[in-house]
Amino acid sequence: MSQTIASDTFQRPSLRVHAADNVHVALKDLPAGIEIEDNGRSVRLTEAIRHKHKFALRPLAVGDLVIMYGVTVGRVTQPIAEGGAITTGNLEHSTDSDHAQARRAHWNAPDVSRFLGVTFDGYQRPDGRVGTANVWVVVPLVFCENRNIEVLRQCVADALGEDPYRNYKRMAREMLHGQASGSPADQSPDERLFPNVDGVRFLTHTLGCGGTDDDALALCQLLAGYICHPNVAGATVLSLGCQKAQIDMLKQAMAERDPEGLRPVHYFEQQASRSEDTLIREALTTIFDGLKEANRITRQPASLAELTIGVECGGSDGFSGLSANPTVGAVIDRLVTLGGSGILSEFPELCGVEHELISRCRDDQIAGRFRSLMDAYQAHAAAVGAHFSMNPSPGNIRDGLITDAMKSAGAAKKGGDSLVVDVLDYTEPAVRKGLNLLCTPGNDVESTTALVGSGANLVIFTTGLGTPTGNPIAPVLKVSSNSEMAQRLPDIIDFDAGPIIRGEAQIAELADELLQLCIDTASGRYRPKAVQLGQYDFIPWKRGVSL
């Protein structure tokens, strides 16, 4: 549901987000006894309210529903006075139970005249897709090969002089020895050996054996999604040999995504190798040969329709749903209007807004699949004694997101307002242009890993508390919900949506700026902070049990 908030609204000390809401959110710390104006009446605060937290606009009895963003975000467990704070002590998770139908209707597309005819400079792949980066990946089929992956990582970093941690290593030496210490290898080379390549990315994980067949298959499908990704030029794969996730299983998953075998992939099995020395030498040969070939590709203009942006949030706060998330949603609406695609994930953080998303599904079949995947996920959680209501972290709660439904109502804003064209299960590739929903957990890195595996060639990640999360093959832009955090953690934040909270900017204005930053990032003109820091997080989702 779209909600436009006038800029002058934020000059007030608090805000009713939606006309149907029975709470306000404090935009700054409010003392007890202050009078708050709401629709021509005055509400006196019975206690101090911290910024980002909510207070009741009328007395609420046990069993009453708390409404925010126009949806149910909780049920009252203890009486709350008018002007009283909403806390974990008086509210529990509760959601709307009604089921909407797919509307198959048009939506009000935003003005994108500023971006008509605009292109980004990307890497054209033989299959017609376009990458925003150009990397070679080295992946293990099983955790037993993680050590060999690390050996290769250090060897390649040393050979190329591209160690992302060189400055920290220099810092440690200076701390230990009390003086500057270094070597030529510590310095960035004046000229990169492969200027058209963004690097070699080394993935490690804890899966591949000792689990269910489904987990082994899901791992191979995820790895295939990475190897066949438009940001990837080719891959070197290490296998032990006896593990459950076999080379043939990965090859089958690869064939589904790359039936013509256009992507160069080299497989090595340690148990069939003469020695570790031979394994490492042969693997290094494929990496360096692959870099030479990848370096022949240069960036070329491409339509914005070739962008697929995954949207993610982590370390969210009480302002995330008011500033960063709706700004990102407006970017996705603009991209969809321009023919591109967005992917919204984290199904536990869509709990409570299912009816809104269902009403946006293009047809009943898509709506039905969303219901089915949500129900199956909740049933799986219940089978191990868990529930979506357990999703909010201590940091979320401390900063105003006290129920999963409240967190979800704000998190869903990242998906904008366009129609949902497809619903994907974990590891399934996005093939339809427009907004896709992807079943993933709420775990930040697991979800970001999955977004990229399903085809996102760029990720926008919102945060209110701060998180350094990145990805090995797709650039991740970090958007802050508040300026205080953006100023405190400038090394991890790329874009500040805080001016919306202060009433200094409109969502539409910042959405245009953020989309331009996405274009600059996709073109290689801007390097996100996560890339600068070498933050290459990769965690597959383990759905089954260890055996």
Secondary structure as GFF3:
##gff-version 3
##sequence-region A 1 547
A	DSSP	three_ten_helix	7	11	.	.	.	ID=ss1
A	DSSP	beta_strand	14	15	.	.	.	ID=ss2
A	DSSP	beta_strand	23	26	.	.	.	ID=ss3
A	DSSP	beta_strand	35	38	.	.	.	ID=ss4
A	DSSP	beta_strand	41	44	.	.	.	ID=ss5
A	DSSP	beta_strand	54	56	.	.	.	ID=ss6
A	DSSP	beta_strand	65	68	.	.	.	ID=ss7
A	DSSP	beta_strand	71	76	.	.	.	ID=ss8
A	DSSP	beta_strand	91	92	.	.	.	ID=ss9
A	DSSP	three_ten_helix	113	115	.	.	.	ID=ss10
A	DSSP	beta_strand	119	124	.	.	.	ID=ss11
A	DSSP	beta_strand	130	131	.	.	.	ID=ss12
A	DSSP	beta_strand	135	140	.	.	.	ID=ss13
A	DSSP	three_ten_helix	143	145	.	.	.	ID=ss14
A	DSSP	alpha_helix	146	160	.	.	.	ID=ss15
A	DSSP	alpha_helix	166	177	.	.	.	ID=ss16
A	DSSP	three_ten_helix	184	186	.	.	.	ID=ss17
A	DSSP	beta_strand	199	202	.	.	.	ID=ss18
A	DSSP	alpha_helix	213	227	.	.	.	ID=ss19
A	DSSP	beta_strand	232	239	.	.	.	ID=ss20
A	DSSP	alpha_helix	247	257	.	.	.	ID=ss21
A	DSSP	beta_strand	265	269	.	.	.	ID=ss22
A	DSSP	three_ten_helix	270	272	.	.	.	ID=ss23
A	DSSP	alpha_helix	276	294	.	.	.	ID=ss24
A	DSSP	beta_strand	300	303	.	.	.	ID=ss25
A	DSSP	three_ten_helix	304	306	.	.	.	ID=ss26
A	DSSP	beta_strand	308	313	.	.	.	ID=ss27
A	DSSP	alpha_helix	324	337	.	.	.	ID=ss28
A	DSSP	beta_strand	341	344	.	.	.	ID=ss29
A	DSSP	three_ten_helix	347	350	.	.	.	ID=ss30
A	DSSP	alpha_helix	354	359	.	.	.	ID=ss31
A	DSSP	alpha_helix	364	383	.	.	.	ID=ss32
A	DSSP	three_ten_helix	388	390	.	.	.	ID=ss33
A	DSSP	alpha_helix	394	398	.	.	.	ID=ss34
A	DSSP	alpha_helix	404	411	.	.	.	ID=ss35
A	DSSP	three_ten_helix	412	415	.	.	.	ID=ss36
A	DSSP	beta_strand	420	424	.	.	.	ID=ss37
A	DSSP	beta_strand	435	438	.	.	.	ID=ss38
A	DSSP	alpha_helix	444	453	.	.	.	ID=ss39
A	DSSP	beta_strand	458	463	.	.	.	ID=ss40
A	DSSP	beta_strand	476	480	.	.	.	ID=ss41
A	DSSP	alpha_helix	483	488	.	.	.	ID=ss42
A	DSSP	beta_strand	495	496	.	.	.	ID=ss43
A	DSSP	alpha_helix	498	501	.	.	.	ID=ss44
A	DSSP	alpha_helix	507	522	.	.	.	ID=ss45
A	DSSP	alpha_helix	529	532	.	.	.	ID=ss46
###
